[in-house]
Amino acid sequence: MENTVINDIRLSQHFQLTEFLNLEKYPDNLSTVQVLFNLKYGCQYLLEPARRVVGPIIVNSGFRNPRVNALVGGVKNSQHLLGQAADIRPKDPRQFQHLVDILRACPYTDQLLTGPGWLHISWEPFAEPRHDVRIGYYK
């Protein structure tokens, strides 16, 4: 699939597939149809509702193929490999705690791990969410 086509795939009103792939740095980090579905789910049920409240959200990391996941030191069973996770931060750093609070309260949150100014959020479209919340997990 050509990058121009990928850049046009909209996952929700404010999120595009390209934000979750980092193709500039990892040109081979291409998604499958299942990954696309999983990312759309996360955008629709978690990220888009949060964005409506806190404003723009920056995706630091989204989908990672096995090579990219290994390069960035991701765990072998990372939900990033399935398109079921994103590392994000609000564009306005003053909205960070608000973003954490919204995602913590969201019934679709599978895992929420916070770091300094960013957070890892995951979702599970095919199972009951764990609601595993760990504030200050990443130091």
MODELLER restraints for C-alpha pairs under 7 A, 6 or more apart:
rsr = mdl.restraints
at = mdl.atoms
rsr.add(forms.Gaussian(group=physical.xy_distance, feature=features.Distance(at['CA:6:A'], at['CA:17:A']), mean=6.55, stdev=0.5))
rsr.add(forms.Gaussian(group=physical.xy_distance, feature=features.Distance(at['CA:6:A'], at['CA:18:A']), mean=6.20, stdev=0.5))
rsr.add(forms.Gaussian(group=physical.xy_distance, feature=features.Distance(at['CA:7:A'], at['CA:16:A']), mean=6.84, stdev=0.5))
rsr.add(forms.Gaussian(group=physical.xy_distance, feature=features.Distance(at['CA:7:A'], at['CA:17:A']), mean=6.51, stdev=0.5))
rsr.add(forms.Gaussian(group=physical.xy_distance, feature=features.Distance(at['CA:7:A'], at['CA:18:A']), mean=5.12, stdev=0.5))
rsr.add(forms.Gaussian(group=physical.xy_distance, feature=features.Distance(at['CA:9:A'], at['CA:16:A']), mean=5.76, stdev=0.5))
rsr.add(forms.Gaussian(group=physical.xy_distance, feature=features.Distance(at['CA:9:A'], at['CA:17:A']), mean=5.59, stdev=0.5))
rsr.add(forms.Gaussian(group=physical.xy_distance, feature=features.Distance(at['CA:10:A'], at['CA:16:A']), mean=4.34, stdev=0.5))
rsr.add(forms.Gaussian(group=physical.xy_distance, feature=features.Distance(at['CA:10:A'], at['CA:17:A']), mean=6.11, stdev=0.5))
rsr.add(forms.Gaussian(group=physical.xy_distance, feature=features.Distance(at['CA:11:A'], at['CA:17:A']), mean=6.11, stdev=0.5))
rsr.add(forms.Gaussian(group=physical.xy_distance, feature=features.Distance(at['CA:11:A'], at['CA:40:A']), mean=4.84, stdev=0.5))
rsr.add(forms.Gaussian(group=physical.xy_distance, feature=features.Distance(at['CA:11:A'], at['CA:43:A']), mean=6.44, stdev=0.5))
rsr.add(forms.Gaussian(group=physical.xy_distance, feature=features.Distance(at['CA:12:A'], at['CA:40:A']), mean=6.79, stdev=0.5))
rsr.add(forms.Gaussian(group=physical.xy_distance, feature=features.Distance(at['CA:12:A'], at['CA:43:A']), mean=6.06, stdev=0.5))
rsr.add(forms.Gaussian(group=physical.xy_distance, feature=features.Distance(at['CA:12:A'], at['CA:44:A']), mean=6.08, stdev=0.5))
rsr.add(forms.Gaussian(group=physical.xy_distance, feature=features.Distance(at['CA:12:A'], at['CA:48:A']), mean=6.87, stdev=0.5))
rsr.add(forms.Gaussian(group=physical.xy_distance, feature=features.Distance(at['CA:14:A'], at['CA:48:A']), mean=6.93, stdev=0.5))
rsr.add(forms.Gaussian(group=physical.xy_distance, feature=features.Distance(at['CA:19:A'], at['CA:59:A']), mean=6.25, stdev=0.5))
rsr.add(forms.Gaussian(group=physical.xy_distance, feature=features.Distance(at['CA:20:A'], at['CA:59:A']), mean=6.62, stdev=0.5))
rsr.add(forms.Gaussian(group=physical.xy_distance, feature=features.Distance(at['CA:20:A'], at['CA:61:A']), mean=6.11, stdev=0.5))
rsr.add(forms.Gaussian(group=physical.xy_distance, feature=features.Distance(at['CA:20:A'], at['CA:62:A']), mean=4.18, stdev=0.5))
rsr.add(forms.Gaussian(group=physical.xy_distance, feature=features.Distance(at['CA:20:A'], at['CA:63:A']), mean=5.58, stdev=0.5))
rsr.add(forms.Gaussian(group=physical.xy_distance, feature=features.Distance(at['CA:21:A'], at['CA:29:A']), mean=6.02, stdev=0.5))
rsr.add(forms.Gaussian(group=physical.xy_distance, feature=features.Distance(at['CA:21:A'], at['CA:30:A']), mean=6.83, stdev=0.5))
rsr.add(forms.Gaussian(group=physical.xy_distance, feature=features.Distance(at['CA:21:A'], at['CA:62:A']), mean=6.22, stdev=0.5))
rsr.add(forms.Gaussian(group=physical.xy_distance, feature=features.Distance(at['CA:21:A'], at['CA:63:A']), mean=5.67, stdev=0.5))
rsr.add(forms.Gaussian(group=physical.xy_distance, feature=features.Distance(at['CA:23:A'], at['CA:29:A']), mean=6.28, stdev=0.5))
rsr.add(forms.Gaussian(group=physical.xy_distance, feature=features.Distance(at['CA:29:A'], at['CA:64:A']), mean=6.34, stdev=0.5))
rsr.add(forms.Gaussian(group=physical.xy_distance, feature=features.Distance(at['CA:29:A'], at['CA:65:A']), mean=5.63, stdev=0.5))
rsr.add(forms.Gaussian(group=physical.xy_distance, feature=features.Distance(at['CA:35:A'], at['CA:82:A']), mean=5.64, stdev=0.5))
rsr.add(forms.Gaussian(group=physical.xy_distance, feature=features.Distance(at['CA:35:A'], at['CA:83:A']), mean=4.80, stdev=0.5))
rsr.add(forms.Gaussian(group=physical.xy_distance, feature=features.Distance(at['CA:38:A'], at['CA:83:A']), mean=5.44, stdev=0.5))
rsr.add(forms.Gaussian(group=physical.xy_distance, feature=features.Distance(at['CA:38:A'], at['CA:84:A']), mean=5.66, stdev=0.5))
rsr.add(forms.Gaussian(group=physical.xy_distance, feature=features.Distance(at['CA:38:A'], at['CA:125:A']), mean=6.81, stdev=0.5))
rsr.add(forms.Gaussian(group=physical.xy_distance, feature=features.Distance(at['CA:39:A'], at['CA:83:A']), mean=5.30, stdev=0.5))
rsr.add(forms.Gaussian(group=physical.xy_distance, feature=features.Distance(at['CA:39:A'], at['CA:84:A']), mean=6.21, stdev=0.5))
rsr.add(forms.Gaussian(group=physical.xy_distance, feature=features.Distance(at['CA:41:A'], at['CA:125:A']), mean=6.84, stdev=0.5))
rsr.add(forms.Gaussian(group=physical.xy_distance, feature=features.Distance(at['CA:42:A'], at['CA:84:A']), mean=6.78, stdev=0.5))
rsr.add(forms.Gaussian(group=physical.xy_distance, feature=features.Distance(at['CA:42:A'], at['CA:123:A']), mean=6.19, stdev=0.5))
rsr.add(forms.Gaussian(group=physical.xy_distance, feature=features.Distance(at['CA:45:A'], at['CA:108:A']), mean=6.69, stdev=0.5))
rsr.add(forms.Gaussian(group=physical.xy_distance, feature=features.Distance(at['CA:46:A'], at['CA:103:A']), mean=6.90, stdev=0.5))
rsr.add(forms.Gaussian(group=physical.xy_distance, feature=features.Distance(at['CA:46:A'], at['CA:108:A']), mean=6.80, stdev=0.5))
rsr.add(forms.Gaussian(group=physical.xy_distance, feature=features.Distance(at['CA:50:A'], at['CA:99:A']), mean=6.53, stdev=0.5))
rsr.add(forms.Gaussian(group=physical.xy_distance, feature=features.Distance(at['CA:50:A'], at['CA:102:A']), mean=6.35, stdev=0.5))
rsr.add(forms.Gaussian(group=physical.xy_distance, feature=features.Distance(at['CA:51:A'], at['CA:57:A']), mean=6.23, stdev=0.5))
rsr.add(forms.Gaussian(group=physical.xy_distance, feature=features.Distance(at['CA:54:A'], at['CA:95:A']), mean=5.92, stdev=0.5))
rsr.add(forms.Gaussian(group=physical.xy_distance, feature=features.Distance(at['CA:54:A'], at['CA:98:A']), mean=6.94, stdev=0.5))
rsr.add(forms.Gaussian(group=physical.xy_distance, feature=features.Distance(at['CA:54:A'], at['CA:99:A']), mean=6.39, stdev=0.5))
rsr.add(forms.Gaussian(group=physical.xy_distance, feature=features.Distance(at['CA:56:A'], at['CA:90:A']), mean=6.10, stdev=0.5))
rsr.add(forms.Gaussian(group=physical.xy_distance, feature=features.Distance(at['CA:56:A'], at['CA:91:A']), mean=5.48, stdev=0.5))
rsr.add(forms.Gaussian(group=physical.xy_distance, feature=features.Distance(at['CA:57:A'], at['CA:88:A']), mean=6.68, stdev=0.5))
rsr.add(forms.Gaussian(group=physical.xy_distance, feature=features.Distance(at['CA:57:A'], at['CA:89:A']), mean=5.75, stdev=0.5))
rsr.add(forms.Gaussian(group=physical.xy_distance, feature=features.Distance(at['CA:57:A'], at['CA:90:A']), mean=4.35, stdev=0.5))
rsr.add(forms.Gaussian(group=physical.xy_distance, feature=features.Distance(at['CA:57:A'], at['CA:91:A']), mean=5.43, stdev=0.5))
rsr.add(forms.Gaussian(group=physical.xy_distance, feature=features.Distance(at['CA:58:A'], at['CA:88:A']), mean=5.55, stdev=0.5))
rsr.add(forms.Gaussian(group=physical.xy_distance, feature=features.Distance(at['CA:58:A'], at['CA:89:A']), mean=5.34, stdev=0.5))
rsr.add(forms.Gaussian(group=physical.xy_distance, feature=features.Distance(at['CA:58:A'], at['CA:90:A']), mean=5.90, stdev=0.5))
rsr.add(forms.Gaussian(group=physical.xy_distance, feature=features.Distance(at['CA:58:A'], at['CA:91:A']), mean=5.98, stdev=0.5))
rsr.add(forms.Gaussian(group=physical.xy_distance, feature=features.Distance(at['CA:59:A'], at['CA:86:A']), mean=6.73, stdev=0.5))
rsr.add(forms.Gaussian(group=physical.xy_distance, feature=features.Distance(at['CA:59:A'], at['CA:87:A']), mean=6.06, stdev=0.5))
rsr.add(forms.Gaussian(group=physical.xy_distance, feature=features.Distance(at['CA:59:A'], at['CA:88:A']), mean=4.56, stdev=0.5))
rsr.add(forms.Gaussian(group=physical.xy_distance, feature=features.Distance(at['CA:59:A'], at['CA:89:A']), mean=6.77, stdev=0.5))
rsr.add(forms.Gaussian(group=physical.xy_distance, feature=features.Distance(at['CA:60:A'], at['CA:87:A']), mean=5.36, stdev=0.5))
rsr.add(forms.Gaussian(group=physical.xy_distance, feature=features.Distance(at['CA:60:A'], at['CA:88:A']), mean=5.39, stdev=0.5))
rsr.add(forms.Gaussian(group=physical.xy_distance, feature=features.Distance(at['CA:61:A'], at['CA:86:A']), mean=5.53, stdev=0.5))
rsr.add(forms.Gaussian(group=physical.xy_distance, feature=features.Distance(at['CA:61:A'], at['CA:87:A']), mean=5.02, stdev=0.5))
rsr.add(forms.Gaussian(group=physical.xy_distance, feature=features.Distance(at['CA:62:A'], at['CA:80:A']), mean=6.05, stdev=0.5))
rsr.add(forms.Gaussian(group=physical.xy_distance, feature=features.Distance(at['CA:62:A'], at['CA:83:A']), mean=6.68, stdev=0.5))
rsr.add(forms.Gaussian(group=physical.xy_distance, feature=features.Distance(at['CA:62:A'], at['CA:85:A']), mean=6.08, stdev=0.5))
rsr.add(forms.Gaussian(group=physical.xy_distance, feature=features.Distance(at['CA:62:A'], at['CA:86:A']), mean=4.33, stdev=0.5))
rsr.add(forms.Gaussian(group=physical.xy_distance, feature=features.Distance(at['CA:62:A'], at['CA:87:A']), mean=6.43, stdev=0.5))
rsr.add(forms.Gaussian(group=physical.xy_distance, feature=features.Distance(at['CA:63:A'], at['CA:80:A']), mean=4.89, stdev=0.5))
rsr.add(forms.Gaussian(group=physical.xy_distance, feature=features.Distance(at['CA:63:A'], at['CA:81:A']), mean=5.93, stdev=0.5))
rsr.add(forms.Gaussian(group=physical.xy_distance, feature=features.Distance(at['CA:63:A'], at['CA:82:A']), mean=6.86, stdev=0.5))
rsr.add(forms.Gaussian(group=physical.xy_distance, feature=features.Distance(at['CA:63:A'], at['CA:83:A']), mean=4.71, stdev=0.5))
rsr.add(forms.Gaussian(group=physical.xy_distance, feature=features.Distance(at['CA:64:A'], at['CA:80:A']), mean=5.46, stdev=0.5))
rsr.add(forms.Gaussian(group=physical.xy_distance, feature=features.Distance(at['CA:64:A'], at['CA:81:A']), mean=5.09, stdev=0.5))
rsr.add(forms.Gaussian(group=physical.xy_distance, feature=features.Distance(at['CA:65:A'], at['CA:81:A']), mean=5.56, stdev=0.5))
rsr.add(forms.Gaussian(group=physical.xy_distance, feature=features.Distance(at['CA:66:A'], at['CA:81:A']), mean=6.59, stdev=0.5))
rsr.add(forms.Gaussian(group=physical.xy_distance, feature=features.Distance(at['CA:79:A'], at['CA:85:A']), mean=5.43, stdev=0.5))
rsr.add(forms.Gaussian(group=physical.xy_distance, feature=features.Distance(at['CA:79:A'], at['CA:122:A']), mean=6.90, stdev=0.5))
rsr.add(forms.Gaussian(group=physical.xy_distance, feature=features.Distance(at['CA:80:A'], at['CA:86:A']), mean=6.75, stdev=0.5))
rsr.add(forms.Gaussian(group=physical.xy_distance, feature=features.Distance(at['CA:84:A'], at['CA:122:A']), mean=5.52, stdev=0.5))
rsr.add(forms.Gaussian(group=physical.xy_distance, feature=features.Distance(at['CA:84:A'], at['CA:123:A']), mean=5.35, stdev=0.5))
rsr.add(forms.Gaussian(group=physical.xy_distance, feature=features.Distance(at['CA:84:A'], at['CA:124:A']), mean=6.41, stdev=0.5))
rsr.add(forms.Gaussian(group=physical.xy_distance, feature=features.Distance(at['CA:85:A'], at['CA:121:A']), mean=5.58, stdev=0.5))
rsr.add(forms.Gaussian(group=physical.xy_distance, feature=features.Distance(at['CA:85:A'], at['CA:122:A']), mean=4.03, stdev=0.5))
rsr.add(forms.Gaussian(group=physical.xy_distance, feature=features.Distance(at['CA:85:A'], at['CA:123:A']), mean=6.34, stdev=0.5))
rsr.add(forms.Gaussian(group=physical.xy_distance, feature=features.Distance(at['CA:86:A'], at['CA:120:A']), mean=5.78, stdev=0.5))
rsr.add(forms.Gaussian(group=physical.xy_distance, feature=features.Distance(at['CA:86:A'], at['CA:121:A']), mean=5.54, stdev=0.5))
rsr.add(forms.Gaussian(group=physical.xy_distance, feature=features.Distance(at['CA:86:A'], at['CA:122:A']), mean=6.46, stdev=0.5))
rsr.add(forms.Gaussian(group=physical.xy_distance, feature=features.Distance(at['CA:87:A'], at['CA:118:A']), mean=6.87, stdev=0.5))
rsr.add(forms.Gaussian(group=physical.xy_distance, feature=features.Distance(at['CA:87:A'], at['CA:119:A']), mean=5.51, stdev=0.5))
rsr.add(forms.Gaussian(group=physical.xy_distance, feature=features.Distance(at['CA:87:A'], at['CA:120:A']), mean=4.34, stdev=0.5))
rsr.add(forms.Gaussian(group=physical.xy_distance, feature=features.Distance(at['CA:87:A'], at['CA:121:A']), mean=6.34, stdev=0.5))
rsr.add(forms.Gaussian(group=physical.xy_distance, feature=features.Distance(at['CA:88:A'], at['CA:118:A']), mean=5.63, stdev=0.5))
rsr.add(forms.Gaussian(group=physical.xy_distance, feature=features.Distance(at['CA:88:A'], at['CA:119:A']), mean=5.52, stdev=0.5))
rsr.add(forms.Gaussian(group=physical.xy_distance, feature=features.Distance(at['CA:88:A'], at['CA:120:A']), mean=6.46, stdev=0.5))
rsr.add(forms.Gaussian(group=physical.xy_distance, feature=features.Distance(at['CA:89:A'], at['CA:96:A']), mean=6.90, stdev=0.5))
rsr.add(forms.Gaussian(group=physical.xy_distance, feature=features.Distance(at['CA:89:A'], at['CA:117:A']), mean=6.56, stdev=0.5))
rsr.add(forms.Gaussian(group=physical.xy_distance, feature=features.Distance(at['CA:89:A'], at['CA:118:A']), mean=4.64, stdev=0.5))
rsr.add(forms.Gaussian(group=physical.xy_distance, feature=features.Distance(at['CA:89:A'], at['CA:119:A']), mean=6.41, stdev=0.5))
rsr.add(forms.Gaussian(group=physical.xy_distance, feature=features.Distance(at['CA:90:A'], at['CA:96:A']), mean=5.97, stdev=0.5))
rsr.add(forms.Gaussian(group=physical.xy_distance, feature=features.Distance(at['CA:96:A'], at['CA:117:A']), mean=6.68, stdev=0.5))
rsr.add(forms.Gaussian(group=physical.xy_distance, feature=features.Distance(at['CA:103:A'], at['CA:109:A']), mean=6.50, stdev=0.5))
rsr.add(forms.Gaussian(group=physical.xy_distance, feature=features.Distance(at['CA:104:A'], at['CA:112:A']), mean=6.98, stdev=0.5))
rsr.add(forms.Gaussian(group=physical.xy_distance, feature=features.Distance(at['CA:104:A'], at['CA:133:A']), mean=6.94, stdev=0.5))
rsr.add(forms.Gaussian(group=physical.xy_distance, feature=features.Distance(at['CA:108:A'], at['CA:123:A']), mean=6.29, stdev=0.5))
rsr.add(forms.Gaussian(group=physical.xy_distance, feature=features.Distance(at['CA:108:A'], at['CA:129:A']), mean=6.10, stdev=0.5))
rsr.add(forms.Gaussian(group=physical.xy_distance, feature=features.Distance(at['CA:109:A'], at['CA:122:A']), mean=6.28, stdev=0.5))
rsr.add(forms.Gaussian(group=physical.xy_distance, feature=features.Distance(at['CA:109:A'], at['CA:123:A']), mean=5.41, stdev=0.5))
rsr.add(forms.Gaussian(group=physical.xy_distance, feature=features.Distance(at['CA:109:A'], at['CA:129:A']), mean=6.09, stdev=0.5))
rsr.add(forms.Gaussian(group=physical.xy_distance, feature=features.Distance(at['CA:109:A'], at['CA:131:A']), mean=5.68, stdev=0.5))
rsr.add(forms.Gaussian(group=physical.xy_distance, feature=features.Distance(at['CA:110:A'], at['CA:122:A']), mean=5.31, stdev=0.5))
rsr.add(forms.Gaussian(group=physical.xy_distance, feature=features.Distance(at['CA:110:A'], at['CA:123:A']), mean=4.65, stdev=0.5))
rsr.add(forms.Gaussian(group=physical.xy_distance, feature=features.Distance(at['CA:110:A'], at['CA:124:A']), mean=6.19, stdev=0.5))
rsr.add(forms.Gaussian(group=physical.xy_distance, feature=features.Distance(at['CA:110:A'], at['CA:129:A']), mean=4.30, stdev=0.5))
rsr.add(forms.Gaussian(group=physical.xy_distance, feature=features.Distance(at['CA:110:A'], at['CA:130:A']), mean=4.83, stdev=0.5))
rsr.add(forms.Gaussian(group=physical.xy_distance, feature=features.Distance(at['CA:110:A'], at['CA:131:A']), mean=4.82, stdev=0.5))
rsr.add(forms.Gaussian(group=physical.xy_distance, feature=features.Distance(at['CA:110:A'], at['CA:132:A']), mean=6.20, stdev=0.5))
rsr.add(forms.Gaussian(group=physical.xy_distance, feature=features.Distance(at['CA:111:A'], at['CA:121:A']), mean=5.64, stdev=0.5))
rsr.add(forms.Gaussian(group=physical.xy_distance, feature=features.Distance(at['CA:111:A'], at['CA:122:A']), mean=5.05, stdev=0.5))
rsr.add(forms.Gaussian(group=physical.xy_distance, feature=features.Distance(at['CA:111:A'], at['CA:123:A']), mean=6.89, stdev=0.5))
rsr.add(forms.Gaussian(group=physical.xy_distance, feature=features.Distance(at['CA:111:A'], at['CA:130:A']), mean=6.67, stdev=0.5))
rsr.add(forms.Gaussian(group=physical.xy_distance, feature=features.Distance(at['CA:111:A'], at['CA:131:A']), mean=5.62, stdev=0.5))
rsr.add(forms.Gaussian(group=physical.xy_distance, feature=features.Distance(at['CA:111:A'], at['CA:132:A']), mean=4.61, stdev=0.5))
rsr.add(forms.Gaussian(group=physical.xy_distance, feature=features.Distance(at['CA:111:A'], at['CA:133:A']), mean=5.81, stdev=0.5))
rsr.add(forms.Gaussian(group=physical.xy_distance, feature=features.Distance(at['CA:112:A'], at['CA:119:A']), mean=6.93, stdev=0.5))
rsr.add(forms.Gaussian(group=physical.xy_distance, feature=features.Distance(at['CA:112:A'], at['CA:120:A']), mean=5.64, stdev=0.5))
rsr.add(forms.Gaussian(group=physical.xy_distance, feature=features.Distance(at['CA:112:A'], at['CA:121:A']), mean=4.71, stdev=0.5))
rsr.add(forms.Gaussian(group=physical.xy_distance, feature=features.Distance(at['CA:112:A'], at['CA:122:A']), mean=6.68, stdev=0.5))
rsr.add(forms.Gaussian(group=physical.xy_distance, feature=features.Distance(at['CA:112:A'], at['CA:132:A']), mean=6.22, stdev=0.5))
rsr.add(forms.Gaussian(group=physical.xy_distance, feature=features.Distance(at['CA:112:A'], at['CA:133:A']), mean=4.71, stdev=0.5))
rsr.add(forms.Gaussian(group=physical.xy_distance, feature=features.Distance(at['CA:112:A'], at['CA:134:A']), mean=6.26, stdev=0.5))
rsr.add(forms.Gaussian(group=physical.xy_distance, feature=features.Distance(at['CA:113:A'], at['CA:119:A']), mean=5.66, stdev=0.5))
rsr.add(forms.Gaussian(group=physical.xy_distance, feature=features.Distance(at['CA:113:A'], at['CA:120:A']), mean=5.07, stdev=0.5))
rsr.add(forms.Gaussian(group=physical.xy_distance, feature=features.Distance(at['CA:113:A'], at['CA:121:A']), mean=6.69, stdev=0.5))
rsr.add(forms.Gaussian(group=physical.xy_distance, feature=features.Distance(at['CA:113:A'], at['CA:133:A']), mean=6.01, stdev=0.5))
rsr.add(forms.Gaussian(group=physical.xy_distance, feature=features.Distance(at['CA:113:A'], at['CA:134:A']), mean=4.92, stdev=0.5))
rsr.add(forms.Gaussian(group=physical.xy_distance, feature=features.Distance(at['CA:113:A'], at['CA:135:A']), mean=5.89, stdev=0.5))
rsr.add(forms.Gaussian(group=physical.xy_distance, feature=features.Distance(at['CA:113:A'], at['CA:137:A']), mean=5.65, stdev=0.5))
rsr.add(forms.Gaussian(group=physical.xy_distance, feature=features.Distance(at['CA:114:A'], at['CA:120:A']), mean=6.23, stdev=0.5))
rsr.add(forms.Gaussian(group=physical.xy_distance, feature=features.Distance(at['CA:114:A'], at['CA:134:A']), mean=6.64, stdev=0.5))
rsr.add(forms.Gaussian(group=physical.xy_distance, feature=features.Distance(at['CA:114:A'], at['CA:135:A']), mean=5.11, stdev=0.5))
rsr.add(forms.Gaussian(group=physical.xy_distance, feature=features.Distance(at['CA:114:A'], at['CA:136:A']), mean=5.15, stdev=0.5))
rsr.add(forms.Gaussian(group=physical.xy_distance, feature=features.Distance(at['CA:114:A'], at['CA:137:A']), mean=5.58, stdev=0.5))
rsr.add(forms.Gaussian(group=physical.xy_distance, feature=features.Distance(at['CA:114:A'], at['CA:138:A']), mean=6.06, stdev=0.5))
rsr.add(forms.Gaussian(group=physical.xy_distance, feature=features.Distance(at['CA:115:A'], at['CA:136:A']), mean=5.56, stdev=0.5))
rsr.add(forms.Gaussian(group=physical.xy_distance, feature=features.Distance(at['CA:115:A'], at['CA:137:A']), mean=6.18, stdev=0.5))
rsr.add(forms.Gaussian(group=physical.xy_distance, feature=features.Distance(at['CA:115:A'], at['CA:138:A']), mean=4.36, stdev=0.5))
rsr.add(forms.Gaussian(group=physical.xy_distance, feature=features.Distance(at['CA:115:A'], at['CA:139:A']), mean=5.84, stdev=0.5))
rsr.add(forms.Gaussian(group=physical.xy_distance, feature=features.Distance(at['CA:116:A'], at['CA:139:A']), mean=6.61, stdev=0.5))
rsr.add(forms.Gaussian(group=physical.xy_distance, feature=features.Distance(at['CA:123:A'], at['CA:129:A']), mean=6.86, stdev=0.5))
